[in-house]
Amino acid sequence: MTDLPVSRPGWLYRLFLHWLKKAAKGRDGLPLPASLTPESLAALRRMTGMPSFPQALSSLQIREWREISVPCGSETRLARLYRPRGEVIGLVLFMHGGGFVHCDLVSHHGICCRLARHSGAMVLSLDYRLAPEAPFPAAVDDGWGALLWLHEQAEALGLPVAVCGDSAGGNLAAVLAYRAREHKLGRMAAQLLYYPTVSGLLSPPSREIYGQGYMLTARLLEWYGRQYSRSDQDMLNPDLAPVFADDFAGLAPAMIVTAGFDPLRGEAELYTRLLRDAGVSVRLICFPRAIHGFLNFYAALVDGRRALRRGGRFLRQRFDDARRGRRVST
């Protein structure tokens, strides 16, 4: 575990946690449906599908965005394509977080606008299938189909490609980076993972240390896992838990961003060590006073804006390196 010289989250995070506890009537963490029905699931998705900032204002950061249909295997999925101002230097597939169960293109609209602005890349945000209606590996299959399609566009445009995601989306981005190496997609330049969940049944100490009181609880993580996985065996599959992959050598350079008070922090640190031991270039950045999901609060919290700016600069650097035909270690 990273040694962090702080004892509690920043005051704005504490204020949010206090409000959340009152809204949840004393329960710790996000409110969960007592029983999972179509109505309760729809209510959860409405609650978490709100934009972090007015979409029209977020869109001022970029040249344009539009909704498109992307082929994902035997069907197509809705996606949003964000184009930055100025020269486009790369393409990014973005996979949103939400425990594989909720959040959507709207909830992460502002995040994608800022990523496009800071990276100089076109960002494709995919509306992949959600659990429990579509359990593992549906989201992976949708992401892989979208990545293959994006790779074709990159070949035609002569541009490098990256994958990015937050939380559950960070898991999907890591899995897709691994598949890209396995299938020798040569234009893969980077993977940008924000507080990803990557360890499946393996439970680092952070899950216990920060498993209560910081919004994302151990109970909530277990609930998400039950919705997404079909069995405990799935939780050992590298396509769900990338730490169980056989070989990490040759994966795209990574930036992994963590929050100090996040039960997922330990698995992100473990994944960093695995990548580094395999010779992969990795930047690990921790925001020590933050909690899980702080990226979505970028409108109010400077940590979120800094994390998006640093992630965008990382992508820009990797795209520049790829276009020059070289990889530079950190």
MOVEN-V670806 format. One record per helix or strand. SS is the DSSP state (2 for helix, 1 for strand). FROM is the first residue (numbers start at 0). TO is the last residue. Records with the same first field share a line. If there is no record, write none. Layout:
SS=FROM-TO ; FROM-TO
This chain:
2=10-22 ; 37-47 ; 54-60 ; 108-118 ; 137-156 ; 167-181 ; 205-208 ; 217-227 ; 233-235 ; 241-243 ; 264-276 ; 293-296 ; 301-322
1=63-71 ; 74-82 ; 89-94 ; 120-125 ; 159-165 ; 187-193 ; 253-260 ; 281-290
